Amino acid sequence: MKVSIITTTYNSAATLRDTMESVKAQDHPDIEHILVDGRSTDATVPLIKSYPHVAKYVSEEDQGLYDAINKGIRMSTGDIVGILNSDDFFPDSTVISSIVNAFEKEGVDAVYGDIAFVKPENIRKIVRYYSSRKFHPGKFAKGYMPAHPSFYAKRSCFEKLGLYQLDYKIAADFELLMRFFMNKNIRTSYLNKVIVYMRTGGVSNKNVLSRYTLNKEIIKACRENGVKTNMLRVSLKYLSKVFEYIKPALSRN
């Protein structure tokens, strides 16, 4: 199965090399790496050009992250599509082959797994672990979703159900995952594996205002997909996030 990996960039030269190297190192033989750049002014584009494994790239202005991802999906030709952000990377060379094996073995339309957060100054030091193991669609109403960077779906799913909605500033990934998982015709499977290492410092948890915006958009996504919830119910999810830090702490003891 051919896998298309979409990486969006904008002035990402400081972190992009780790991303590129981790894709280049994958042992799966059929990968289409697509780079969608927002017309960077640093060394991002020359860096992209220096990697022969890149199948396609474009550098032009866009309407933000989700617009760039949509461009990449439209450019893709793989059987499976996934996203790898320009400051994230695969932890080992078997990630994509493991995902493909799960698709083939389970006969599903989408696969998702776990992610780990690492310190920007020490990318091998895990500080937070996000497991999707216990996720089920009922958790969307509480503001939970499977780890988005670990999500890979058949390209046909995007063709049937649509792309990321551009009227969301932060939570278009939540809305898309909800739309896919709530569709009874989409079969999903959890893969017990860390799919992506992410550097800490994401936009959605940057400050109180960002979290408030995120929660408002989560409520909007629930409403649009026929799920009842409210701000209190969604906000309670932050109490459980402390447990995501416990596993890395225990592993050091």
Buried (B, 14 or more C-beta within 10 A) or exposed (E): BBBBBBBBBBBBBEBBBBBBEBBBBBEBEEBBBBBBBBBBEBBBBEBBEEBEEBBBBBBEEBEBBBBBBBBBBEBBEBBBBBBBBBBBBBBEEBBBBBBBBBBEEBEBBBBBBBBBBBBEEEBEEBBBBBBBEEBEBEBBBBBBBBBBBBBBBBBEBBEEBEBBBEEBBBBBBBBBBBBBBBBEEBEBBBBEBBBBBBBEEEEBBEEEEBBEBBBBBBBBBBEEBEBEBEEEBBBEBEEEEEEBBEBBEEEEE
